[in-house]
């Protein structure tokens, strides 16, 4: 469990420290709206052996769908370069209620419904609070 937490925290640190200015200004990424204390989620899911491509195919559409959600402020989906089928999600919402509303969306429920056949052990989630005030 400590290793999982370390890996998730490392992924979170890499995402937050390596974003370029061009990515930060990309449409749909609303960093200026991320207030201190915003509701952040770092999650991971691993494909069952032989199901890597199927889980990837089921997961990739989430990028456009989640980024299109007006309550989502930041969303990144990442895949481990050395372990195909191991995905890390990084999401920020203003509040827990916004995140809960996101999880109630039909496309999210549909994705979760597919996990028993595709994922090894389901989704591991860390619920985080964003630190630091936005710069004007």
C-alpha positions, 0 to 999 in steps of 0.5 A: 500500500505504501508503494502504491501511495508513493507511486501515486504521489510521484505521478501527481508531483510529476504532473504538477511540476512538468506542465509547460506554459503552452499546456497550461494555456490550452483550451479546457484547462482552467488553472485560474479557476483552481482555488486553494482547497479544490477537490483533486483526485489521483486514481489508478487502474490496471488492466487484467493481463491481455486486456490492456488494449481493451481497457485503453479503448474504453478509457480514452474517450473519457478525456474528451468527455471529462474535459467537456464537463463544465465542472471539471477544471483539469483532467489528465489521463496517463499510461505507464510507459513501461507497463502498458495498461497501467493508467493514472488519472489526475482530476480537479473539481472545485468541490466534492459535490462537483466530483460526485456529480461527475461520477453520476454522469452516464459515461462514468457509470458505463466506464465503471461497469466495464471494469470488472471484465477489464481491470485487475482490482478496480480503481484505487483513488486518493482524494486530495486537496489542492494547495496554493492560491492561484496567481492573478 
